[in-house]
């Protein structure tokens, strides 16, 4: 029988990654043979691969690289990452815009590309574009089709949803007002949706993001089932502002589309409370629990 094993990186040396990882593992108490810790030795009895801590950015990068190597060798089936600082990575010469991009570098290829999804129960929001300046955002019909299919496959194969229903946000306010406030909906998003429908995907939109997330918020706050199994936002803050406002630390940053799935808490490194033993491990608990559920 294949053992579903996961790697957990302890994250930024100067942050609370080590603390929240240790606390989370004590709360969940997963089987010892399911976990490999990469980074700092937490002395919890789990298999551990220690990384040289001399340089913070290099430590973070090498921790992820080791996890990816294990995934490429088939020794692990998932990766959970504690937070790291993009600035620390850049200062050490690693010019990636985040952990997602590093994972894609090692685990991706022409058919395997990273997508960022935030998950809290049946609320699942994928970002069409991720860490990109607003002035640099460019969307294409082909991009929408490719990424929507990737999201659909994740919902079907990993979340076990037989016929996933997906809604796409518009890029412009009020879905462009029929071209008055922008024509991306008319020229790009809606044609992509029509083509996806021809491929028998249950896809709807392009919906004005504020109206769509208003409905999402009402459902979430009243503990009702969401109308859609997944939502695709056109850019980072369009999706993450409402998700984080609604879910706080309960949503899990999930990377799909690569050889293995990666989960991470939605919180940052929290340098200001390092060593005070007051960091809340809830996000890391959620990240590990979701990973174990998806395997």
Residue pairs with C-beta under 8 A, 6 or more apart in sequence:
3 33
3 34
4 34
4 77
4 78
4 292
4 295
5 33
5 34
5 35
5 36
5 75
5 76
5 77
6 34
6 35
6 36
6 76
6 77
6 78
6 79
6 80
6 288
6 291
6 292
6 295
7 35
7 36
7 37
7 38
7 66
7 67
7 70
7 71
7 76
7 78
7 79
7 80
8 21
8 25
8 35
8 36
8 37
8 38
8 79
8 80
8 81
8 82
8 288
9 17
9 38
9 39
9 60
9 63
9 64
9 67
9 79
9 80
9 81
9 82
10 17
10 18
10 21
10 37
10 38
10 39
10 40
10 42
10 63
10 82
11 17
11 18
11 21
11 39
11 60
11 63
11 81
11 82
11 83
11 84
11 269
12 56
12 60
12 82
12 83
12 84
12 85
12 88
12 269
12 271
13 40
13 53
13 56
13 59
13 60
14 56
14 85
14 88
14 269
14 271
14 274
15 82
15 83
15 84
15 85
15 268
15 269
15 270
15 271
15 274
16 83
16 269
16 270
16 273
16 274
16 279
17 39
17 82
17 83
17 84
17 269
18 39
18 40
18 42
18 82
19 274
19 277
19 279
19 281
20 82
20 265
20 279
20 280
20 281
20 283
20 284
21 37
21 42
21 82
21 281
21 284
22 42
22 44
23 279
23 281
23 284
24 281
24 284
24 285
24 287
24 288
25 35
25 42
25 44
25 46
25 288
26 44
27 281
27 285
28 285
28 288
28 289
30 288
30 292
32 45
32 46
32 47
34 292
35 46
35 47
36 46
36 47
36 48
36 49
36 70
36 76
37 44
37 46
37 47
37 48
37 49
38 48
38 49
38 51
38 63
38 66
38 67
39 49
39 50
39 51
39 59
39 63
39 82
40 50
40 51
40 53
41 48
41 50
42 48
49 66
51 59
51 62
51 63
51 66
52 58
52 59
52 62
53 59
55 92
56 85
56 88
56 92
57 85
57 88
57 89
57 90
57 91
57 92
57 93
57 94
58 92
58 94
60 84
60 85
60 88
60 89
61 89
61 92
61 94
61 102
64 79
64 81
64 99
64 102
64 103
64 106
65 102
65 106
67 76
67 79
67 81
68 79
68 102
68 103
68 106
68 107
69 106
70 76
71 77
71 79
71 107
71 259
71 260
72 106
72 107
72 259
76 260
77 260
77 295
78 260
78 261
78 262
78 263
78 291
78 294
78 295
79 103
79 260
79 261
79 262
79 263
80 262
80 263
80 264
80 284
80 287
80 288
80 291
81 99
81 262
81 263
81 264
82 264
82 265
82 284
83 264
83 265
83 267
83 268
83 269
83 270
84 99
84 269
85 268
85 269
85 271
86 96
86 97
86 98
89 95
89 96
89 102
94 102
96 102
96 105
97 130
97 131
98 130
98 131
99 262
99 264
100 114
100 116
100 130
100 131
100 255
100 262
101 114
101 130
101 131
103 114
103 255
103 258
103 262
104 113
104 114
104 258
107 114
107 258
107 259
107 260
108 114
108 257
108 258
112 257
112 258
112 259
113 146
113 150
113 257
113 258
114 255
114 256
114 257
114 258
115 126
115 127
115 147
115 150
115 151
115 154
115 255
115 256
115 257
116 126
116 127
116 130
116 253
116 254
116 255
117 124
117 125
117 126
117 127
117 151
117 154
117 230
117 253
117 254
117 255
117 256
118 124
118 125
118 126
118 127
118 239
118 240
118 243
118 247
118 251
118 252
118 253
118 254
118 266
119 251
119 252
119 254
119 290
120 220
120 243
120 246
120 247
120 250
120 251
120 252
120 286
122 225
122 226
122 229
123 216
123 220
123 226
123 243
123 246
123 247
123 251
124 155
124 159
124 229
124 230
124 231
125 230
125 231
125 232
125 233
125 239
125 240
125 243
126 147
126 151
126 230
126 231
126 232
126 233
126 239
126 256
127 232
127 233
127 235
127 236
127 239
127 240
128 139
128 143
128 144
128 147
128 232
128 233
128 234
128 235
129 137
129 139
129 234
129 235
129 236
130 236
131 236
132 235
132 236
134 235
137 171
137 234
137 235
139 171
139 184
139 188
139 189
139 234
140 188
141 188
141 191
141 192
141 195
144 168
144 188
144 189
144 192
144 193
144 196
144 232
145 192
145 195
145 196
147 232
148 166
148 168
148 192
148 196
148 201
148 203
148 232
149 196
149 199
149 201
150 256
150 257
151 164
151 166
151 230
151 232
151 256
152 164
152 166
152 201
152 230
154 256
154 257
155 161
155 164
155 166
155 229
155 230
156 162
156 163
156 164
158 256
158 261
158 294
159 229
159 294
161 229
163 202
164 201
164 202
164 229
164 230
165 202
165 204
165 227
165 228
165 229
165 230
166 201
166 202
166 203
166 204
166 228
166 229
166 230
166 231
166 232
167 203
167 204
167 205
167 207
167 212
167 227
167 228
167 230
167 231
167 232
168 189
168 193
168 203
168 204
168 205
168 206
168 207
168 231
168 232
169 205
169 206
169 207
169 208
169 209
169 212
169 231
169 232
169 233
169 234
169 238
169 239
170 176
170 184
170 185
170 189
170 205
170 206
170 207
170 208
170 209
170 234
171 182
171 184
171 185
171 189
171 206
171 234
171 235
172 181
172 182
172 184
172 185
173 181
173 208
173 210
174 181
174 208
175 185
175 206
175 207
175 208
176 182
176 183
176 184
176 185
176 186
176 206
178 186
179 186
185 206
189 205
189 206
189 234
190 205
190 206
193 203
193 204
193 205
193 206
196 203
197 203
204 228
205 232
209 233
209 234
209 238
212 231
213 242
215 227
216 226
216 231
216 242
216 246
217 242
217 246
218 224
219 225
219 226
219 227
220 226
220 246
220 247
221 246
231 239
233 239
233 240
243 251
244 251
244 266
247 266
249 265
249 266
249 267
249 280
249 282
249 283
249 286
250 282
250 283
250 286
251 266
251 286
252 263
252 264
252 265
252 266
252 283
252 286
252 287
252 290
253 263
253 264
253 265
253 266
253 287
254 261
254 262
254 263
254 264
254 290
255 261
255 262
255 263
255 264
261 291
261 294
263 287
263 288
263 290
263 291
263 294
264 287
265 282
265 283
265 284
265 286
265 287
266 283
267 280
267 283
270 279
273 279
